[in-house]
Amino acid sequence: MKWLLSLVAVNSLISVVIYPMITLGVDKPMNWLVEIGLLAFGVGALYLLIRYRKEF
């Protein structure tokens, strides 16, 4: 479970930074819902990792 939460947190938070660069590079409008969703998943997974660090 710790491995999965770490994977979700890292990939989501990295995607928050990379997604705008990709969309600007191909001249597409950026979807803010995707950006907010990735940020929420990343922060949520990071919160769960910190909150339950003793159990995992």
Number of C-alpha atoms within 10 A of each C-alpha: 8 14 10 9 18 16 14 19 24 14 14 21 18 14 18 18 13 11 16 16 13 13 13 11 9 8 9 10 9 14 11 10 9 13 17 12 13 22 19 16 17 23 17 15 21 18 14 14 19 10 10 10 10 7 7 8
